Amino acid sequence: ILNQSLYLTCTLFILGPDNKKFSNEFLAKMYTEITLASLSFALINHNDPDLLQQQTQFIDIMQRTMLANV
């Protein structure tokens, strides 16, 4: 259910013309999977502030890069 809810939220966030490099469906699915992996990582490593900081920086870079290039 979380996966479906997140996917629907992503499709609303990504909505736009289909003249991008990638389809809206593909981007929503990839963003959903990356988000779920990130949540899992945070839950597993919640006691390690250094890893969580690195994760935050990594996800920030990925998001900025993705939004700038698709």
All heavy atoms as TSV, in Angstrom:
chain	resi	resn	atom	element	x	y	z
A	1	ILE	N	N	0.839	-1.198	0.000
A	1	ILE	CA	C	0.000	0.000	0.000
A	1	ILE	C	C	0.873	1.247	0.000
A	1	ILE	O	O	0.553	2.206	-0.690
A	1	ILE	CB	C	-0.970	-0.008	1.199
A	1	ILE	CG1	C	-1.990	-1.139	1.023
A	1	ILE	CG2	C	-1.674	1.323	1.346
A	1	ILE	CD1	C	-2.938	-1.302	2.166
A	2	LEU	N	N	1.970	1.236	0.758
A	2	LEU	CA	C	2.874	2.395	0.771
A	2	LEU	C	C	3.436	2.641	-0.623
A	2	LEU	O	O	3.494	3.783	-1.080
A	2	LEU	CB	C	4.007	2.186	1.774
A	2	LEU	CG	C	5.073	3.267	1.815
A	2	LEU	CD1	C	4.457	4.610	2.213
A	2	LEU	CD2	C	6.177	2.892	2.771
A	3	ASN	N	N	3.817	1.564	-1.289
A	3	ASN	CA	C	4.376	1.684	-2.633
A	3	ASN	C	C	3.372	2.340	-3.581
A	3	ASN	O	O	3.722	3.247	-4.329
A	3	ASN	CB	C	4.780	0.294	-3.130
A	3	ASN	CG	C	5.637	0.349	-4.373
A	3	ASN	OD1	O	5.725	1.366	-5.033
A	3	ASN	ND2	N	6.252	-0.764	-4.704
A	4	GLN	N	N	2.116	1.898	-3.550
A	4	GLN	CA	C	1.083	2.460	-4.419
A	4	GLN	C	C	0.812	3.920	-4.091
A	4	GLN	O	O	0.675	4.753	-4.987
A	4	GLN	CB	C	-0.210	1.653	-4.305
A	4	GLN	CG	C	-0.113	0.267	-4.878
A	4	GLN	CD	C	-1.349	-0.552	-4.564
A	4	GLN	OE1	O	-2.093	-0.251	-3.642
A	4	GLN	NE2	N	-1.560	-1.608	-5.330
A	5	SER	N	N	0.730	4.233	-2.809
A	5	SER	CA	C	0.464	5.608	-2.374
A	5	SER	C	C	1.598	6.534	-2.800
A	5	SER	O	O	1.366	7.635	-3.294
A	5	SER	CB	C	0.280	5.645	-0.860
A	5	SER	OG	O	0.088	6.955	-0.422
A	6	LEU	N	N	2.819	6.072	-2.602
A	6	LEU	CA	C	3.980	6.863	-2.984
A	6	LEU	C	C	4.024	7.055	-4.497
A	6	LEU	O	O	4.314	8.148	-4.985
A	6	LEU	CB	C	5.249	6.187	-2.482
A	6	LEU	CG	C	6.546	6.940	-2.611
A	6	LEU	CD1	C	6.463	8.306	-1.939
A	6	LEU	CD2	C	7.666	6.137	-1.975
A	7	TYR	N	N	3.713	6.002	-5.249
A	7	TYR	CA	C	3.701	6.092	-6.708
A	7	TYR	C	C	2.682	7.139	-7.166
A	7	TYR	O	O	2.977	7.972	-8.023
A	7	TYR	CB	C	3.398	4.727	-7.334
A	7	TYR	CG	C	3.246	4.795	-8.829
A	7	TYR	CD1	C	4.355	4.875	-9.652
A	7	TYR	CD2	C	1.987	4.809	-9.424
A	7	TYR	CE1	C	4.233	4.954	-11.035
A	7	TYR	CE2	C	1.850	4.894	-10.801
A	7	TYR	CZ	C	2.966	4.960	-11.596
A	7	TYR	OH	O	2.837	5.052	-12.954
A	8	LEU	N	N	1.486	7.106	-6.598
A	8	LEU	CA	C	0.456	8.079	-6.981
A	8	LEU	C	C	0.891	9.502	-6.659
A	8	LEU	O	O	0.680	10.422	-7.445
A	8	LEU	CB	C	-0.866	7.750	-6.291
A	8	LEU	CG	C	-1.562	6.486	-6.782
A	8	LEU	CD1	C	-2.801	6.181	-5.934
A	8	LEU	CD2	C	-1.932	6.602	-8.255
A	9	THR	N	N	1.523	9.685	-5.509
A	9	THR	CA	C	2.025	10.999	-5.131
A	9	THR	C	C	3.100	11.455	-6.112
A	9	THR	O	O	3.120	12.616	-6.535
A	9	THR	CB	C	2.588	10.973	-3.699
A	9	THR	OG1	O	1.549	10.569	-2.805
A	9	THR	CG2	C	3.118	12.327	-3.287
A	10	CYS	N	N	3.971	10.553	-6.495
A	10	CYS	CA	C	5.037	10.880	-7.453
A	10	CYS	C	C	4.461	11.271	-8.807
A	10	CYS	O	O	4.962	12.196	-9.449
A	10	CYS	CB	C	5.991	9.709	-7.614
A	10	CYS	SG	S	7.063	9.453	-6.192
A	11	THR	N	N	3.424	10.565	-9.248
A	11	THR	CA	C	2.849	10.903	-10.549
A	11	THR	C	C	2.274	12.315	-10.525
A	11	THR	O	O	2.374	13.036	-11.511
A	11	THR	CB	C	1.754	9.903	-10.989
A	11	THR	OG1	O	0.725	9.861	-10.011
A	11	THR	CG2	C	2.332	8.527	-11.221
A	12	LEU	N	N	1.702	12.715	-9.402
A	12	LEU	CA	C	1.180	14.077	-9.298
A	12	LEU	C	C	2.319	15.099	-9.288
A	12	LEU	O	O	2.209	16.177	-9.860
A	12	LEU	CB	C	0.328	14.230	-8.039
A	12	LEU	CG	C	-0.966	13.417	-8.015
A	12	LEU	CD1	C	-1.650	13.544	-6.660
A	12	LEU	CD2	C	-1.893	13.847	-9.128
A	13	PHE	N	N	3.419	14.759	-8.636
A	13	PHE	CA	C	4.572	15.651	-8.545
A	13	PHE	C	C	5.256	15.816	-9.901
A	13	PHE	O	O	5.697	16.892	-10.267
A	13	PHE	CB	C	5.561	15.096	-7.510
A	13	PHE	CG	C	6.834	15.873	-7.396
A	13	PHE	CD1	C	6.850	17.119	-6.796
A	13	PHE	CD2	C	8.023	15.365	-7.891
A	13	PHE	CE1	C	8.026	17.843	-6.683
A	13	PHE	CE2	C	9.204	16.081	-7.786
A	13	PHE	CZ	C	9.196	17.324	-7.179
A	14	ILE	N	N	5.319	14.735	-10.656
A	14	ILE	CA	C	6.074	14.721	-11.902
A	14	ILE	C	C	5.225	15.142	-13.099
A	14	ILE	O	O	5.757	15.415	-14.158
A	14	ILE	CB	C	6.681	13.311	-12.122
A	14	ILE	CG1	C	7.727	13.035	-11.048
A	14	ILE	CG2	C	7.292	13.146	-13.489
A	14	ILE	CD1	C	8.269	11.633	-11.050
A	15	LEU	N	N	3.924	15.206	-12.936
A	15	LEU	CA	C	3.036	15.509	-14.067
A	15	LEU	C	C	3.587	16.611	-14.949
A	15	LEU	O	O	4.071	17.625	-14.485
A	15	LEU	CB	C	1.658	15.946	-13.559
A	15	LEU	CG	C	0.691	14.846	-13.193
A	15	LEU	CD1	C	-0.613	15.440	-12.693
A	15	LEU	CD2	C	0.437	13.910	-14.344
A	16	GLY	N	N	3.533	16.384	-16.218
A	16	GLY	CA	C	4.010	17.370	-17.175
A	16	GLY	C	C	3.928	16.811	-18.565
A	16	GLY	O	O	3.493	15.685	-18.782
A	17	PRO	N	N	4.359	17.590	-19.531
A	17	PRO	CA	C	4.309	17.105	-20.914
A	17	PRO	C	C	5.212	15.894	-21.110
A	17	PRO	O	O	6.211	15.741	-20.415
A	17	PRO	CB	C	4.798	18.304	-21.726
A	17	PRO	CG	C	5.477	19.199	-20.764
A	17	PRO	CD	C	4.932	18.907	-19.401
A	18	ASP	N	N	4.843	15.055	-22.032
A	18	ASP	CA	C	5.619	13.844	-22.288
A	18	ASP	C	C	6.772	14.072	-23.258
A	18	ASP	O	O	7.282	13.141	-23.843
A	18	ASP	CB	C	4.708	12.740	-22.825
A	18	ASP	CG	C	3.915	12.075	-21.721
A	18	ASP	OD1	O	4.356	12.078	-20.565
A	18	ASP	OD2	O	2.839	11.550	-22.044
A	19	ASN	N	N	7.194	15.315	-23.449
A	19	ASN	CA	C	8.317	15.574	-24.351
A	19	ASN	C	C	9.631	15.602	-23.579
A	19	ASN	O	O	10.582	16.228	-23.979
A	19	ASN	CB	C	8.106	16.889	-25.106
A	19	ASN	CG	C	8.005	18.074	-24.169
A	19	ASN	OD1	O	8.073	17.921	-22.963
A	19	ASN	ND2	N	7.842	19.262	-24.727
A	20	LYS	N	N	9.672	14.885	-22.466
A	20	LYS	CA	C	10.886	14.767	-21.665
A	20	LYS	C	C	11.734	13.630	-22.231
A	20	LYS	O	O	11.326	12.914	-23.127
A	20	LYS	CB	C	10.525	14.421	-20.220
A	20	LYS	CG	C	9.607	15.404	-19.562
A	20	LYS	CD	C	9.252	14.878	-18.201
A	20	LYS	CE	C	8.181	15.720	-17.565
A	20	LYS	NZ	N	7.746	15.217	-16.301
A	21	LYS	N	N	12.877	13.452	-21.634
A	21	LYS	CA	C	13.735	12.336	-22.013
A	21	LYS	C	C	13.120	11.008	-21.596
A	21	LYS	O	O	13.391	9.985	-22.201
A	21	LYS	CB	C	15.106	12.484	-21.358
A	21	LYS	CG	C	15.903	13.669	-21.831
A	21	LYS	CD	C	17.217	13.752	-21.077
A	21	LYS	CE	C	17.963	15.016	-21.462
A	21	LYS	NZ	N	19.196	15.159	-20.683
A	22	PHE	N	N	12.314	11.027	-20.535
A	22	PHE	CA	C	11.734	9.807	-19.977
A	22	PHE	C	C	10.246	10.018	-19.756
A	22	PHE	O	O	9.799	11.127	-19.497
A	22	PHE	CB	C	12.410	9.455	-18.647
A	22	PHE	CG	C	13.902	9.352	-18.749
A	22	PHE	CD1	C	14.702	10.393	-18.305
A	22	PHE	CD2	C	14.507	8.230	-19.280
A	22	PHE	CE1	C	16.091	10.318	-18.394
A	22	PHE	CE2	C	15.889	8.150	-19.373
A	22	PHE	CZ	C	16.681	9.186	-18.930
A	23	SER	N	N	9.484	8.942	-19.793
A	23	SER	CA	C	8.043	9.047	-19.583
A	23	SER	C	C	7.737	9.357	-18.118
A	23	SER	O	O	8.532	9.043	-17.218
A	23	SER	CB	C	7.346	7.747	-19.988
A	23	SER	OG	O	7.651	6.711	-19.057
A	24	ASN	N	N	6.581	9.955	-17.894
A	24	ASN	CA	C	6.148	10.248	-16.532
A	24	ASN	C	C	6.026	8.961	-15.715
A	24	ASN	O	O	6.372	8.933	-14.540
A	24	ASN	CB	C	4.813	10.987	-16.539
A	24	ASN	CG	C	4.942	12.401	-17.051
A	24	ASN	OD1	O	6.013	12.986	-17.038
A	24	ASN	ND2	N	3.846	12.951	-17.533
A	25	GLU	N	N	5.544	7.884	-16.345
A	25	GLU	CA	C	5.392	6.608	-15.644
A	25	GLU	C	C	6.738	6.081	-15.167
A	25	GLU	O	O	6.893	5.658	-14.022
A	25	GLU	CB	C	4.718	5.580	-16.547
A	25	GLU	CG	C	4.553	4.235	-15.883
A	25	GLU	CD	C	3.975	3.171	-16.799
A	25	GLU	OE1	O	3.809	3.426	-18.005
A	25	GLU	OE2	O	3.712	2.076	-16.290
A	26	PHE	N	N	7.731	6.121	-16.056
A	26	PHE	CA	C	9.068	5.651	-15.687
A	26	PHE	C	C	9.635	6.477	-14.540
A	26	PHE	O	O	10.152	5.937	-13.561
A	26	PHE	CB	C	10.009	5.725	-16.897
A	26	PHE	CG	C	11.443	5.436	-16.549
A	26	PHE	CD1	C	11.871	4.136	-16.362
A	26	PHE	CD2	C	12.362	6.473	-16.395
A	26	PHE	CE1	C	13.193	3.863	-16.021
A	26	PHE	CE2	C	13.681	6.211	-16.059
A	26	PHE	CZ	C	14.102	4.903	-15.876
A	27	LEU	N	N	9.544	7.804	-14.649
A	27	LEU	CA	C	10.087	8.671	-13.604
A	27	LEU	C	C	9.396	8.432	-12.269
A	27	LEU	O	O	10.055	8.382	-11.222
A	27	LEU	CB	C	9.957	10.141	-14.011
A	27	LEU	CG	C	10.830	10.573	-15.187
A	27	LEU	CD1	C	10.497	12.006	-15.592
A	27	LEU	CD2	C	12.302	10.438	-14.845
A	28	ALA	N	N	8.078	8.273	-12.283
A	28	ALA	CA	C	7.346	8.032	-11.041
A	28	ALA	C	C	7.760	6.701	-10.421
A	28	ALA	O	O	7.950	6.605	-9.207
A	28	ALA	CB	C	5.847	8.068	-11.291
A	29	LYS	N	N	7.914	5.674	-11.241
A	29	LYS	CA	C	8.324	4.372	-10.710
A	29	LYS	C	C	9.740	4.422	-10.140
A	29	LYS	O	O	10.012	3.887	-9.065
A	29	LYS	CB	C	8.219	3.296	-11.791
A	29	LYS	CG	C	6.784	2.907	-12.083
A	29	LYS	CD	C	6.703	1.788	-13.090
A	29	LYS	CE	C	5.244	1.400	-13.295
A	29	LYS	NZ	N	5.098	0.188	-14.087
A	30	MET	N	N	10.657	5.054	-10.860
A	30	MET	CA	C	12.032	5.152	-10.370
A	30	MET	C	C	12.104	5.967	-9.087
A	30	MET	O	O	12.780	5.590	-8.135
A	30	MET	CB	C	12.941	5.772	-11.446
A	30	MET	CG	C	13.227	4.847	-12.605
A	30	MET	SD	S	14.050	3.300	-12.114
A	30	MET	CE	C	15.585	3.909	-11.460
A	31	TYR	N	N	11.402	7.099	-9.063
A	31	TYR	CA	C	11.405	7.950	-7.878
A	31	TYR	C	C	10.819	7.201	-6.684
A	31	TYR	O	O	11.327	7.291	-5.572
A	31	TYR	CB	C	10.629	9.233	-8.157
A	31	TYR	CG	C	10.922	10.335	-7.181
A	31	TYR	CD1	C	12.036	11.137	-7.342
A	31	TYR	CD2	C	10.090	10.570	-6.093
A	31	TYR	CE1	C	12.322	12.150	-6.444
A	31	TYR	CE2	C	10.373	11.580	-5.187
A	31	TYR	CZ	C	11.484	12.365	-5.371
A	31	TYR	OH	O	11.766	13.358	-4.480
A	32	THR	N	N	9.769	6.410	-6.930
A	32	THR	CA	C	9.156	5.608	-5.862
A	32	THR	C	C	10.159	4.612	-5.303
A	32	THR	O	O	10.320	4.488	-4.083
A	32	THR	CB	C	7.918	4.870	-6.395
A	32	THR	OG1	O	6.954	5.828	-6.821
A	32	THR	CG2	C	7.305	3.975	-5.337
A	33	GLU	N	N	10.858	3.906	-6.181
A	33	GLU	CA	C	11.822	2.901	-5.734
A	33	GLU	C	C	12.988	3.537	-4.970
A	33	GLU	O	O	13.437	2.999	-3.953
A	33	GLU	CB	C	12.338	2.087	-6.923
A	33	GLU	CG	C	11.284	1.229	-7.571
A	33	GLU	CD	C	10.666	0.206	-6.617
A	33	GLU	OE1	O	11.395	-0.345	-5.771
A	33	GLU	OE2	O	9.461	-0.055	-6.745
A	34	ILE	N	N	13.466	4.659	-5.459
A	34	ILE	CA	C	14.567	5.350	-4.773
A	34	ILE	C	C	14.113	5.835	-3.395
A	34	ILE	O	O	14.851	5.720	-2.412
A	34	ILE	CB	C	15.084	6.522	-5.634
A	34	ILE	CG1	C	15.796	5.989	-6.877
A	34	ILE	CG2	C	16.007	7.439	-4.827
A	34	ILE	CD1	C	16.078	7.036	-7.934
A	35	THR	N	N	12.893	6.339	-3.319
A	35	THR	CA	C	12.364	6.820	-2.043
A	35	THR	C	C	12.214	5.679	-1.052
A	35	THR	O	O	12.585	5.813	0.122
A	35	THR	CB	C	11.016	7.530	-2.256
A	35	THR	OG1	O	11.213	8.619	-3.161
A	35	THR	CG2	C	10.450	8.051	-0.948
A	36	LEU	N	N	11.676	4.548	-1.504
A	36	LEU	CA	C	11.532	3.394	-0.612
A	36	LEU	C	C	12.889	2.880	-0.129
A	36	LEU	O	O	13.051	2.545	1.041
A	36	LEU	CB	C	10.751	2.279	-1.305
A	36	LEU	CG	C	9.268	2.565	-1.542
A	36	LEU	CD1	C	8.645	1.478	-2.407
A	36	LEU	CD2	C	8.525	2.707	-0.224
A	37	ALA	N	N	13.872	2.849	-1.013
A	37	ALA	CA	C	15.214	2.422	-0.624
A	37	ALA	C	C	15.815	3.394	0.391
A	37	ALA	O	O	16.466	2.984	1.351
A	37	ALA	CB	C	16.115	2.309	-1.851
A	38	SER	N	N	15.570	4.677	0.182
A	38	SER	CA	C	16.088	5.687	1.098
A	38	SER	C	C	15.449	5.563	2.481
A	38	SER	O	O	16.131	5.670	3.508
A	38	SER	CB	C	15.845	7.082	0.518
A	38	SER	OG	O	16.377	8.068	1.362
A	39	LEU	N	N	14.144	5.322	2.501
A	39	LEU	CA	C	13.455	5.125	3.784
A	39	LEU	C	C	13.988	3.896	4.509
A	39	LEU	O	O	14.233	3.932	5.719
A	39	LEU	CB	C	11.949	4.992	3.565
A	39	LEU	CG	C	11.206	6.251	3.193
A	39	LEU	CD1	C	9.777	5.920	2.770
A	39	LEU	CD2	C	11.207	7.233	4.349
A	40	SER	N	N	14.184	2.825	3.780
A	40	SER	CA	C	14.725	1.605	4.368
A	40	SER	C	C	16.114	1.843	4.940
A	40	SER	O	O	16.429	1.423	6.058
A	40	SER	CB	C	14.768	0.501	3.309
A	40	SER	OG	O	15.359	-0.656	3.829
A	41	PHE	N	N	16.953	2.534	4.179
A	41	PHE	CA	C	18.306	2.852	4.634
A	41	PHE	C	C	18.260	3.655	5.932
A	41	PHE	O	O	19.003	3.376	6.879
A	41	PHE	CB	C	19.051	3.628	3.552
A	41	PHE	CG	C	20.478	3.942	3.915
A	41	PHE	CD1	C	21.488	3.055	3.605
A	41	PHE	CD2	C	20.801	5.124	4.571
A	41	PHE	CE1	C	22.810	3.335	3.945
A	41	PHE	CE2	C	22.116	5.416	4.912
A	41	PHE	CZ	C	23.120	4.512	4.599
A	42	ALA	N	N	17.391	4.658	5.987
A	42	ALA	CA	C	17.288	5.504	7.174
A	42	ALA	C	C	16.826	4.698	8.390
A	42	ALA	O	O	17.329	4.896	9.500
A	42	ALA	CB	C	16.338	6.664	6.914
A	43	LEU	N	N	15.885	3.797	8.188
A	43	LEU	CA	C	15.402	2.977	9.308
A	43	LEU	C	C	16.484	2.027	9.816
A	43	LEU	O	O	16.636	1.835	11.025
A	43	LEU	CB	C	14.166	2.183	8.883
A	43	LEU	CG	C	12.903	3.010	8.671
A	43	LEU	CD1	C	11.808	2.160	8.036
A	43	LEU	CD2	C	12.435	3.636	9.977
A	44	ILE	N	N	17.244	1.461	8.906
A	44	ILE	CA	C	18.305	0.526	9.298
A	44	ILE	C	C	19.468	1.262	9.973
A	44	ILE	O	O	20.074	0.754	10.913
A	44	ILE	CB	C	18.804	-0.261	8.066
A	44	ILE	CG1	C	17.708	-1.207	7.592
A	44	ILE	CG2	C	20.096	-1.012	8.369
A	44	ILE	CD1	C	17.972	-1.828	6.233
A	45	ASN	N	N	19.771	2.468	9.513
A	45	ASN	CA	C	20.954	3.197	9.993
A	45	ASN	C	C	20.605	4.401	10.865
A	45	ASN	O	O	21.395	5.339	10.962
A	45	ASN	CB	C	21.780	3.645	8.786
A	45	ASN	CG	C	22.318	2.477	8.020
A	45	ASN	OD1	O	23.229	1.791	8.461
A	45	ASN	ND2	N	21.731	2.206	6.855
A	46	HIS	N	N	19.462	4.362	11.512
A	46	HIS	CA	C	18.981	5.517	12.281
A	46	HIS	C	C	19.918	5.932	13.421
A	46	HIS	O	O	19.860	7.065	13.879
A	46	HIS	CB	C	17.577	5.252	12.827
A	46	HIS	CG	C	17.531	4.204	13.884
A	46	HIS	ND1	N	17.513	2.854	13.589
A	46	HIS	CD2	C	17.508	4.307	15.229
A	46	HIS	CE1	C	17.479	2.173	14.713
A	46	HIS	NE2	N	17.482	3.028	15.725
A	47	ASN	N	N	20.791	5.053	13.851
A	47	ASN	CA	C	21.705	5.379	14.963
A	47	ASN	C	C	23.052	5.924	14.505
A	47	ASN	O	O	23.933	6.138	15.326
A	47	ASN	CB	C	21.949	4.136	15.827
A	47	ASN	CG	C	20.743	3.791	16.665
A	47	ASN	OD1	O	19.994	4.677	17.087
A	47	ASN	ND2	N	20.532	2.512	16.905
A	48	ASP	N	N	23.216	6.127	13.209
A	48	ASP	CA	C	24.497	6.597	12.697
A	48	ASP	C	C	24.307	7.954	12.000
A	48	ASP	O	O	24.001	8.014	10.813
A	48	ASP	CB	C	25.075	5.575	11.721
A	48	ASP	CG	C	26.506	5.880	11.327
A	48	ASP	OD1	O	26.916	7.067	11.353
A	48	ASP	OD2	O	27.226	4.920	10.983
A	49	PRO	N	N	24.502	9.052	12.750
A	49	PRO	CA	C	24.274	10.381	12.183
A	49	PRO	C	C	25.125	10.678	10.953
A	49	PRO	O	O	24.678	11.377	10.044
A	49	PRO	CB	C	24.635	11.342	13.315
A	49	PRO	CG	C	24.733	10.530	14.543
A	49	PRO	CD	C	24.929	9.110	14.137
A	50	ASP	N	N	26.340	10.131	10.883
A	50	ASP	CA	C	27.197	10.375	9.727
A	50	ASP	C	C	26.599	9.761	8.462
A	50	ASP	O	O	26.559	10.401	7.411
A	50	ASP	CB	C	28.598	9.821	9.978
A	50	ASP	CG	C	29.546	10.151	8.835
A	50	ASP	OD1	O	29.625	11.345	8.438
A	50	ASP	OD2	O	30.205	9.215	8.331
A	51	LEU	N	N	26.131	8.531	8.572
A	51	LEU	CA	C	25.510	7.889	7.415
A	51	LEU	C	C	24.228	8.608	6.997
A	51	LEU	O	O	23.962	8.772	5.810
A	51	LEU	CB	C	25.198	6.416	7.710
A	51	LEU	CG	C	26.379	5.457	7.723
A	51	LEU	CD1	C	25.920	4.038	8.045
A	51	LEU	CD2	C	27.125	5.484	6.405
A	52	LEU	N	N	23.443	9.051	7.967
A	52	LEU	CA	C	22.210	9.762	7.643
A	52	LEU	C	C	22.505	11.102	6.972
A	52	LEU	O	O	21.792	11.509	6.052
A	52	LEU	CB	C	21.359	9.959	8.889
A	52	LEU	CG	C	20.802	8.671	9.513
A	52	LEU	CD1	C	20.021	8.985	10.768
A	52	LEU	CD2	C	19.969	7.891	8.518
A	53	GLN	N	N	23.559	11.761	7.405
A	53	GLN	CA	C	23.958	13.022	6.765
A	53	GLN	C	C	24.396	12.773	5.326
A	53	GLN	O	O	24.023	13.501	4.411
A	53	GLN	CB	C	25.102	13.672	7.549
A	53	GLN	CG	C	25.739	14.828	6.822
A	53	GLN	CD	C	25.518	16.130	7.521
A	53	GLN	OE1	O	25.181	16.164	8.684
A	53	GLN	NE2	N	25.690	17.208	6.805
A	54	GLN	N	N	25.184	11.715	5.123
A	54	GLN	CA	C	25.617	11.374	3.770
A	54	GLN	C	C	24.424	11.011	2.887
A	54	GLN	O	O	24.356	11.407	1.716
A	54	GLN	CB	C	26.599	10.196	3.812
A	54	GLN	CG	C	27.949	10.564	4.398
A	54	GLN	CD	C	28.875	9.382	4.400
A	54	GLN	OE1	O	29.205	8.842	3.338
A	54	GLN	NE2	N	29.296	8.961	5.585
A	55	GLN	N	N	23.474	10.298	3.455
A	55	GLN	CA	C	22.282	9.926	2.712
A	55	GLN	C	C	21.511	11.180	2.282
A	55	GLN	O	O	21.091	11.295	1.133
A	55	GLN	CB	C	21.375	9.031	3.558
A	55	GLN	CG	C	20.069	8.719	2.857
A	55	GLN	CD	C	19.016	8.164	3.792
A	55	GLN	OE1	O	19.098	8.313	5.004
A	55	GLN	NE2	N	18.016	7.529	3.218
A	56	THR	N	N	21.352	12.110	3.204
A	56	THR	CA	C	20.642	13.348	2.898
A	56	THR	C	C	21.330	14.104	1.771
A	56	THR	O	O	20.674	14.583	0.836
A	56	THR	CB	C	20.551	14.234	4.155
A	56	THR	OG1	O	19.855	13.514	5.166
A	56	THR	CG2	C	19.825	15.533	3.880
A	57	GLN	N	N	22.636	14.208	1.836
A	57	GLN	CA	C	23.386	14.900	0.789
A	57	GLN	C	C	23.260	14.174	-0.553
A	57	GLN	O	O	23.077	14.807	-1.596
A	57	GLN	CB	C	24.859	15.017	1.188
A	57	GLN	CG	C	25.088	15.951	2.350
A	57	GLN	CD	C	26.513	15.890	2.871
A	57	GLN	OE1	O	27.259	14.952	2.597
A	57	GLN	NE2	N	26.899	16.896	3.637
A	58	PHE	N	N	23.344	12.860	-0.526
A	58	PHE	CA	C	23.255	12.061	-1.737
A	58	PHE	C	C	21.883	12.216	-2.398
A	58	PHE	O	O	21.781	12.455	-3.613
A	58	PHE	CB	C	23.527	10.587	-1.405
A	58	PHE	CG	C	23.480	9.677	-2.590
A	58	PHE	CD1	C	24.549	9.605	-3.474
A	58	PHE	CD2	C	22.369	8.882	-2.829
A	58	PHE	CE1	C	24.513	8.755	-4.568
A	58	PHE	CE2	C	22.321	8.037	-3.925
A	58	PHE	CZ	C	23.400	7.975	-4.792
A	59	ILE	N	N	20.825	12.105	-1.613
A	59	ILE	CA	C	19.467	12.232	-2.143
A	59	ILE	C	C	19.240	13.645	-2.678
A	59	ILE	O	O	18.613	13.834	-3.730
A	59	ILE	CB	C	18.420	11.854	-1.075
A	59	ILE	CG1	C	18.521	10.365	-0.724
A	59	ILE	CG2	C	17.008	12.213	-1.528
A	59	ILE	CD1	C	18.258	9.420	-1.883
A	60	ASP	N	N	19.762	14.640	-1.995
A	60	ASP	CA	C	19.628	16.019	-2.465
A	60	ASP	C	C	20.279	16.190	-3.841
A	60	ASP	O	O	19.696	16.777	-4.753
A	60	ASP	CB	C	20.246	16.983	-1.448
A	60	ASP	CG	C	20.095	18.430	-1.876
A	60	ASP	OD1	O	18.957	18.866	-2.137
A	60	ASP	OD2	O	21.121	19.134	-1.946
A	61	ILE	N	N	21.472	15.659	-3.995
A	61	ILE	CA	C	22.166	15.734	-5.286
A	61	ILE	C	C	21.376	14.998	-6.361
A	61	ILE	O	O	21.197	15.509	-7.471
A	61	ILE	CB	C	23.595	15.159	-5.170
A	61	ILE	CG1	C	24.473	16.077	-4.331
A	61	ILE	CG2	C	24.207	14.940	-6.557
A	61	ILE	CD1	C	25.794	15.453	-3.917
A	62	MET	N	N	20.876	13.813	-6.039
A	62	MET	CA	C	20.096	13.044	-7.009
A	62	MET	C	C	18.840	13.797	-7.436
A	62	MET	O	O	18.512	13.846	-8.624
A	62	MET	CB	C	19.714	11.685	-6.426
A	62	MET	CG	C	20.849	10.707	-6.403
A	62	MET	SD	S	20.364	9.072	-5.840
A	62	MET	CE	C	19.045	8.669	-6.958
A	63	GLN	N	N	18.139	14.387	-6.476
A	63	GLN	CA	C	16.907	15.109	-6.797
A	63	GLN	C	C	17.191	16.326	-7.674
A	63	GLN	O	O	16.507	16.552	-8.669
A	63	GLN	CB	C	16.180	15.540	-5.529
A	63	GLN	CG	C	15.494	14.394	-4.825
A	63	GLN	CD	C	14.798	14.840	-3.558
A	63	GLN	OE1	O	15.262	15.741	-2.852
A	63	GLN	NE2	N	13.694	14.204	-3.257
A	64	ARG	N	N	18.191	17.106	-7.300
A	64	ARG	CA	C	18.518	18.295	-8.095
A	64	ARG	C	C	18.943	17.906	-9.505
A	64	ARG	O	O	18.533	18.531	-10.485
A	64	ARG	CB	C	19.594	19.128	-7.413
A	64	ARG	CG	C	19.054	19.944	-6.243
A	64	ARG	CD	C	20.061	20.905	-5.658
A	64	ARG	NE	N	20.977	20.151	-4.788
A	64	ARG	CZ	C	22.311	20.128	-4.931
A	64	ARG	NH1	N	22.887	20.836	-5.873
A	64	ARG	NH2	N	23.058	19.442	-4.116
A	65	THR	N	N	19.746	16.865	-9.610
A	65	THR	CA	C	20.219	16.412	-10.910
A	65	THR	C	C	19.060	15.885	-11.751
A	65	THR	O	O	18.935	16.220	-12.932
A	65	THR	CB	C	21.288	15.323	-10.746
A	65	THR	OG1	O	22.362	15.847	-9.974
A	65	THR	CG2	C	21.796	14.845	-12.082
A	66	MET	N	N	18.200	15.087	-11.118
A	66	MET	CA	C	17.070	14.529	-11.853
A	66	MET	C	C	16.145	15.637	-12.351
A	66	MET	O	O	15.769	15.665	-13.522
A	66	MET	CB	C	16.279	13.560	-10.982
A	66	MET	CG	C	15.152	12.883	-11.740
A	66	MET	SD	S	14.232	11.698	-10.735
A	66	MET	CE	C	12.887	12.741	-10.199
A	67	LEU	N	N	15.793	16.559	-11.495
A	67	LEU	CA	C	14.860	17.614	-11.883
A	67	LEU	C	C	15.463	18.532	-12.948
A	67	LEU	O	O	14.744	19.064	-13.786
A	67	LEU	CB	C	14.429	18.414	-10.658
A	67	LEU	CG	C	13.548	17.646	-9.666
A	67	LEU	CD1	C	13.304	18.486	-8.415
A	67	LEU	CD2	C	12.244	17.229	-10.301
A	68	ALA	N	N	16.760	18.698	-12.925
A	68	ALA	CA	C	17.412	19.577	-13.894
A	68	ALA	C	C	17.597	18.917	-15.264
A	68	ALA	O	O	17.772	19.612	-16.262
A	68	ALA	CB	C	18.762	20.033	-13.367
A	69	ASN	N	N	17.539	17.598	-15.301
A	69	ASN	CA	C	17.877	16.893	-16.532
A	69	ASN	C	C	16.762	16.069	-17.157
A	69	ASN	O	O	16.997	15.374	-18.133
A	69	ASN	CB	C	19.081	15.979	-16.283
A	69	ASN	CG	C	20.327	16.791	-16.048
A	69	ASN	OD1	O	20.802	17.446	-16.952
A	69	ASN	ND2	N	20.830	16.768	-14.839
A	70	VAL	N	N	15.601	16.102	-16.600
A	70	VAL	CA	C	14.510	15.344	-17.209
A	70	VAL	C	C	13.455	16.333	-17.609
A	70	VAL	O	O	12.588	16.225	-18.285
A	70	VAL	CB	C	13.936	14.244	-16.301
A	70	VAL	CG1	C	14.995	13.198	-16.029
A	70	VAL	CG2	C	13.372	14.791	-15.031
